[in-house]
Amino acid sequence: MKAYVFPGQGAQFSGMGKDLYESSEQAKALFEKANEVLGFRITDIMFNGTADELKQTNVTQPAVFLHAVIGAIILGNDFKPAMVAGHSLGEFSALVAAGAMSFEDGLRLVAIRANAMQKACEAAPSTMAAVLGLEDEVVERICEETPGVVVAANYNCPGQLVISGEVTAVEKACENLKAAGAKRALILPVGGAFHSPMMEPARAELAEAIEKTNIQNPICPVYQNVVAIGVTEAAEIKQNLISQLTGAVKWTQSVRQMIADGATHFTEIGPGAVLTGLVKKIDKEVTTENL
């Protein structure tokens, strides 16, 4: 069974999507539609922008979404997923690819999400840190015992977990995690504490936009970040999408569940190859490819 996975923020690179734009009239039309919806020429930044320009949240998120979604759309009849999933932002790409929402609606939500997250980051100092070499349960316990807001945010693969929260709480948790035997506990160069309670203002803003968006039952199960199971009901998809900004990305659990449900072949669509790398660390027996 074929599973398709879609990357999140961090996979961007200068020149991304240019080959799609130049080799497919359908892709070109979709990119131009995106420029129109966003109100600025994101293609100029994607194809020729600097790393710093691409790093701006209001550019990064739509750029990664566009590269992934357009890559899936131009596959046409060759895109026959048994299941899909996306990492954080990638969940929006997965939902559009699986027909749960339109290209334009998905792009609008991603733009609103990016701007809402940026505002939440600016409102209070917050950060994330990568923790390597500890059991998930140990990381969770130390986060719970650390004063302030700090939570397990991204379960990327066994032995690789990202924590998120207030700057002082994350720093203190990193000290405690190293003392508990973590190989590394490293503050990440991110704008704020994604997938933590610090994103509550952004969640509230995005929730309003999601409620107004027409979401339909997808063509296959979508393994959503906050529940790590295949979801096919539109109403349930909406609620999980609203919870995603403040909830954890359960990537390890999602991939394991997809494999338990029959996935044998994982294809990553979009920039980079981060997710296929994580899938291999979760289960080295499955076949992976990147488009």
N, C-alpha and C positions, 0 to 999 in steps of 0.2 A: 504493500500500500504506500502511496506517495503522499508525503507531507511537505508542504511549502512553508518556509519561515521567512520573516521580514525583519530587517535590522532596525535598531533605534539610533538615538543621537550618539555621535562619536564616530560613525562610519563614514562621514562626509570627507570628500577630497576635491581639490581643484580639478576641474575638467569632468566632474561627474555628470553622467547623462548625455554628454555631447555626442557620443557614438550613437545613442538611440535617436537623438534629434536628427542627426545627419543621415541615418540609414533607413528611417521609416517615416513616411508621410503621416501615418496615424499618430506616431509618437510626437512628431513636430506639432501637429494640431493640438494635441493634449497639453504640451508644454506652453503653447501660445495661449490656450484657454486658461492655464494656471497663472500666467502673467496678468491676464485680464481680471481674474478672480481676486488675486492678491493686491492688485493696484500698483505693482512695480515689476520690473523685469528680473525676476529671480533667475532666469536662464543666464543672464549676463554674469551674475555672481557665481552660479554653479559652474559655468564653462570657463570663466576667465578670472574669477575672484581670488583674492589672497586667502591664506589659511585663517587670518584674523577676521576677514569679512565673512567667511563661511561659518565661523565659530559663533556669530551672533545668533542667539536663540530663535529670533523671529525669521532668520534665514535657514539655520541648520535643520529645524524640524520639518518645514515644508520641503526643503531640498531632498532630504533623505526619503520622505514620503513619496515625492514625485518620482525619483529614480526607481524606487521599488514598485510602486503601483503601475507606472507606465511600462516597466519591464514585464509585469505580469499580463497587462492588457494586450500588449502586442504579441504575446504567445498565441492568442486566439484560441482555436480548438485544441491546441496542444496543452493548454492549461486545464488539467483535469485533477484537481486535488481531492484526496480522500479526507484530508484535514489540513487546517492552517493554524499558524500562531505567529505572533509578533512580539518582539522584546520592547516593552514600554511604548514609545511612540509607534513602533512597528505594528502594534495591535490595530491601529487605525488603517495601516496599509493592508493588513490581513483581512480586515472587515470589508474594505472596498473591493479587494481582489476576489473575495468570496461572495460578492453581490449583496452584502447586507446594507450597504449605503452607496450612494452615487459618488462618482469621482469628485464632483464639485462640492458636495456636502462634506465629504471626508477632508478635502483640502481646507474648507472654511473652518471646520472643527480644529484641525491641526494648527491653523494660524491663530485661532482664539486661544487654544491651549498654550502655544508658545508665548504669546503676549501675557497671558494670565500668570504663567510660571515666572516670567521675567519680573513682573510686578511683585509677586510673592517673594522672590529672591531679594529684591531691593528693599522690601519692607523690614526684613530681619536678617541679621548675619547668620548664615547656616552653610553647611558643607556636607561632603560625603567622604568616605574612606574605604579603600579596598583592604580586605582581610584575607590573608592566605594561610592555609595549613592548619585550620582548626575545624572541628566538628560544628555544624550549624547550631546544635543545642548549646554548646559552650558560648558561642557568639551571642546567641539570644539571651542567655542568662546574664552575661556580663553587661549587655545593653540595659537589661531590666534593673540591674544593681547600680548602674551609673546614674548619679543625680542629673536632672535636666532631661531634655528631649533627645533621645538617640535610639534608633530602631534598626533592625535588620531590614534592608530595602530591596536588594537584588540578590536572589539565590541563583548565581550564574552557572555553577557546576560544583561538584563535590570539592570542598577545600577552597572555594573562592566565593566569598560573600561580600557584598558592599553594605556598609552601614551609613546612616543618614540622620541628620538632626542639627541641633544648635552647635555652633563652633566649639565652645568650651566643653560641651558634653561629648562630642565626637573625639576631641583631643584626649580627654580623660579616658574614654573607652579604649582608644588606641593604646594608651599606656598599660591599661589593665589587660588588654588582649595580648600584648607582647609578653607581659609577665606570666600569662597563662599558657604561653608556648607558641603564639602565632609566628609564622616565618616572617610575615610582614604585616604591618598595619599602617597603611600609607594614605595620607590626605590626598584627595584627587583634585585636579584643577577644574572644578565645576563651579557654576554660578550659585548653586544653592542646594538645599536638602530635598531632592526629588524623592518621591515615594515615601514621604514621612508626614507626620501631622503638621509640619511647617508649611505644607502646600495646601492647607485648608482654604485660604482665601481664593486660590486658583481653582480648587475643586468646586467651590460654590459657583464661581463664574462660569466654569466649563459645564457644570451640571445644567444650568439654565439653557445653554446652547444645545446640549445633547437632548434634553427633553423636547426641544422644538424640532429636532431633526428626524426625518423619516427613516427609521431603521426597520429593515425587513428580515425575515428568516434567511440565513445564508444558504448557499448551495451545498455546504458541508460543515461539519462541526468546527467551531473556532475555539481553540484552547486559550482561554483568557487568563491573563496574568494573575489576577487576584484569587481565582478559584482552582486553576491548574487542571481543569477538566474540559471536555468538549461541550460547547454550548450551541444550541440551535434555535432557541426561542428569542425573538426580537426583544421582548420586554426584559428578559434576563440579561441579554447582551447590553442593553442600555444601562441597567443598574450596575453591572460589573465595570462598565466603561467609566461611569461616574466615580466609582470607588477607587479606580486605578491610580489616580494622582497621589492619594494619601496612603494607598495600600502597597504591599510588597509585590515585586515582580518575581513570581515563583517559576523561574525558568527551568531549573533542574527538575522540579516536580512535574511541570507541564510536559517536558520532553519524555520523562519516564512514563507518564500516563499515555502519551501518544504511542510510544513503543508497546506498552501493555495492550493498547487498543488496536495494534496491528501495523503500525508504521515501520517500514523496513528501509525506506529511501527518503532522505531529507534534502530538499533543494532550497538554497537560500537565494532570494531574488532581491537585488538592490546593491548598494555600494559595500565593498569590503567582504570579508569572509569570517567575521567574528563569530557568528552563530553556528556555522558548521564546525568551527573549532571547538566551541563549547559542547555541541552535540557529541562529537567524538570523545570528549573527556567524560561525558555522561555515560556513553555506551559505544565502545570502539568497534563493535560488530556491525553497526548500521552503515549503509552506504550514504555518502554525502556528495553534493555537487554545488557549484555556484554559477548563477546566471547574471 
